[in-house]
């Protein structure tokens, strides 16, 4: 199957403003990209790439005063498989974890393991370790939080989401990650595209989505407490400890968001969307 993806985002800034974006899809999907336009800005400004500590592809640029827009459109091949499931996967003992995975055991800005540890062990300590325990955490978060865009708050942490029992996809991901880490299971935050492919169409405007990956059996496995069902067509953009590490747009100065459009749509194999 083919998926057309892209964005059209515009902001207004009062002065020349340095910007970092994390909007390019991750390296391990680049070979699946069939067509992709250039990353375009209006007005046109120079931009450069660098890799952050998680090997995400970041862009740097300086927006001139006034309205500033950036767009991209592409088509990617996807095998149409649902999220991977293997209930036999076990937790990896801490001494056996790869060095680059250890960081995903630690508390972070939005995932306060110190505040949630006692609850996590009381709730899940007796659950069979491995995939079964992680799925129990996901089921718990899915049932605990009520999803709603009016509930969005950029400063809400995992512990606050647990107490308030509301949130958006990032809150579902943060609480899942924090509870996994409390139980010594590495977990990381992921953002990317997730369209309504194989499920009823959501009437709300399309947005980027957040979910998490948990390290089981020596590999990263996708878990999504908001939807809590295997989905088709995830396109990863970036990953990190939590949302702090992967802001889609980071401006070093005030800005007003004026346009935000995201699309992720299945298209015909015969007529892939033009970039």
C-alpha positions in Angstrom: 0.0 0.0 0.0 1.0 3.6 -0.5 0.6 6.5 2.0 0.7 10.1 1.2 2.0 12.2 4.1 3.0 15.8 4.7 2.3 19.0 6.5 1.6 22.7 6.1 2.5 24.7 9.1 2.7 28.5 9.5 3.7 30.7 12.4 4.1 34.5 13.0 7.1 35.8 14.8 7.8 39.4 15.8 11.6 39.3 15.2 14.2 37.1 13.5 13.8 33.8 15.4 16.0 30.8 15.3 14.0 27.6 14.8 14.7 23.8 15.1 12.2 21.4 13.5 11.9 17.6 13.9 9.6 16.9 11.0 11.6 14.6 8.7 10.7 10.9 8.9 13.2 8.6 10.5 16.1 7.0 8.7 14.8 3.4 8.9 11.9 4.4 6.6 13.8 6.5 4.1 14.2 3.5 1.7 10.4 3.2 1.6 9.9 6.7 0.4 8.9 6.8 -3.3 8.6 10.6 -3.8 9.2 13.5 -1.5 9.2 17.2 -2.1 11.9 19.5 -0.8 11.4 21.0 2.7 10.0 24.3 1.6 9.8 27.6 3.5 8.0 30.8 2.7 9.8 33.2 2.7 12.7 30.9 1.5 15.5 30.7 4.0 18.5 28.5 4.3 18.3 25.5 6.6 20.9 22.9 7.7 20.7 19.4 9.2 22.2 17.9 12.3 21.7 14.8 14.4 20.7 15.0 18.0 21.8 12.6 20.7 19.0 10.1 19.7 20.1 10.3 16.0 16.9 12.2 15.0 17.2 14.3 11.9 16.8 18.0 12.9 16.7 21.2 10.8 18.0 24.6 11.8 16.9 27.9 10.3 16.1 31.5 11.2 12.6 32.8 10.5 12.3 36.4 9.4 9.8 38.7 11.2 6.2 38.2 10.1 4.5 35.1 8.7 6.7 32.1 8.1 5.5 28.8 6.5 7.0 25.4 6.0 5.6 22.5 3.9 6.5 19.0 2.8 4.6 16.3 0.9 5.6 12.7 0.1 4.5 9.2 -0.7 5.8 6.2 1.2 5.4 2.5 0.6 4.0 0.6 3.6 3.5 -3.2 3.8 0.1 -2.7 5.5 1.0 -4.8 8.5 -0.5 -4.2 11.9 1.7 -3.4 14.8 4.0 -6.3 15.7 2.8 -8.6 18.5 4.8 -11.3 20.2 3.5 -12.2 23.7 6.4 -14.5 24.3 8.9 -11.6 24.5 10.6 -11.3 27.9 12.0 -8.4 29.8 15.8 -8.0 29.5 17.7 -7.9 32.8 19.4 -4.6 33.4 22.9 -6.0 33.3 22.2 -7.3 29.8 20.8 -4.1 28.3 22.8 -2.4 25.5 24.4 0.8 26.7 22.3 3.0 24.5 19.1 1.6 26.0 19.9 2.4 29.7 18.9 6.0 29.4 15.3 4.8 28.7 15.1 3.4 32.3 15.7 6.8 33.9 13.1 9.4 35.0 12.8 12.4 32.7 11.0 15.8 32.5 7.5 14.4 31.8 8.0 10.8 33.2 8.6 11.1 37.0 9.4 7.5 38.0 10.1 8.6 41.6 6.5 9.8 42.1 4.9 6.7 40.4 7.1 3.9 41.5 5.2 2.7 44.6 1.9 2.7 42.7 3.5 0.9 39.8 4.9 -2.0 41.8 1.7 -2.4 43.8 -0.4 -2.4 40.6 1.9 -4.5 38.3 4.6 -6.1 40.4 2.7 -9.4 40.6 1.9 -9.5 36.9 3.8 -12.0 34.7 6.9 -10.2 33.5 7.4 -9.5 29.8 4.8 -8.7 27.2 2.0 -9.6 29.5 3.1 -7.0 32.1 3.6 -4.3 29.5 0.1 -5.0 28.0 -1.4 -4.8 31.5 0.2 -1.3 31.9 -1.2 -0.2 28.5 -4.7 -1.5 29.4 -4.5 0.3 32.7 -3.5 3.6 31.1 -6.1 3.2 28.3 -8.8 2.8 31.0 -7.5 5.4 33.4 -7.2 8.4 31.0 -10.1 10.0 29.1 -8.9 11.3 25.7 -10.0 14.7 24.5 -8.3 17.5 22.6 -9.8 20.1 25.0 -7.7 18.3 27.7 -4.4 19.2 26.0 -1.8 20.9 28.2 1.8 21.1 27.1 3.1 21.0 30.7 1.2 18.0 31.9 3.4 15.2 33.3 2.8 11.5 33.6 2.0 11.9 37.4 -0.4 14.7 36.7 -2.1 12.7 34.0 -2.5 9.8 36.4 -4.1 12.2 39.0 -6.2 14.2 36.5 -7.3 11.1 34.5 -7.5 13.1 31.2 -5.1 13.8 28.4 -4.2 13.6 24.7 -1.9 11.0 23.0 1.3 12.4 24.5 -0.2 12.0 28.0 -1.1 8.3 27.3 2.4 7.8 26.1 4.1 9.5 29.0 2.2 7.6 31.6 2.9 4.3 29.9 6.6 5.1 29.7 6.8 6.2 33.3 5.1 3.0 34.6 7.3 0.8 32.5 10.5 2.5 33.7 9.3 2.2 37.3 9.3 -1.6 36.7 12.8 -1.5 35.1 11.5 -1.9 31.6 13.1 0.5 29.1 10.5 2.7 27.2 10.8 5.6 24.9 8.6 8.3 23.4 7.8 8.3 19.7 6.1 10.8 17.5 5.0 10.5 13.9 2.2 10.1 11.4 -0.7 7.8 12.1 -3.6 8.0 9.7 -7.1 6.4 9.9 -6.1 3.4 7.8 -8.1 0.3 8.5 -10.2 2.0 11.1 -13.2 4.4 11.0 -12.2 7.9 10.1 -11.8 10.3 13.0 -13.8 13.5 12.2 -11.2 15.6 14.1 -8.5 17.4 12.0 -5.4 15.2 11.4 -2.5 15.8 13.8 0.8 14.2 14.4 0.5 11.3 16.9 2.5 10.1 19.9 3.0 6.6 21.2 5.7 4.6 22.9 8.2 1.8 22.2 9.1 -0.7 24.9 12.3 -2.8 24.9 11.4 -6.4 25.1 13.3 -9.5 23.9 16.1 -7.4 22.5 14.0 -5.2 20.3 11.8 -2.1 20.4 8.1 -2.9 20.3 5.2 -0.5 19.6 2.6 0.1 22.3 -0.2 2.8 22.0 -2.3 3.2 25.1 -4.6 5.8 23.5 -5.9 3.4 20.9 -4.9 0.1 22.6 -5.3 -1.9 19.4 -2.8 -2.8 16.6 -2.8 -0.1 13.9 -1.6 0.1 10.3 0.6 2.7 8.7 2.7 4.3 11.5 5.4 6.5 10.1 8.0 7.4 12.8 9.5 10.9 12.8 11.5 10.9 16.0 12.0 9.3 19.4 13.5 10.4 22.7 13.1 10.1 26.5 9.8 12.1 26.4 8.2 15.0 24.5 11.0 17.3 25.7 13.4 15.6 23.2 11.2 15.6 20.1 9.3 18.9 19.7 8.0 19.1 16.2 8.8 22.8 16.3 11.1 24.6 18.8 11.4 28.4 18.5 13.9 30.5 20.4 11.5 33.3 20.9 7.7 33.9 20.9 5.6 32.7 18.0 1.9 32.4 17.2 0.7 29.3 15.3 -1.5 30.4 12.4 -1.8 27.2 10.3 -1.4 23.6 11.2 -2.3 20.9 8.7 -1.1 17.3 8.6 -2.2 14.6 6.3 -1.6 10.8 6.2 -3.8 9.1 3.6 -3.8 5.8 1.8 -3.6 6.4 -2.0 -4.0 4.1 -5.0 -1.0 2.0 -6.0 -1.7 3.1 -9.6 -1.7 6.8 -8.9 0.7 7.7 -6.1 0.4 11.3 -4.9 2.8 13.7 -6.6 5.4 15.3 -4.5 
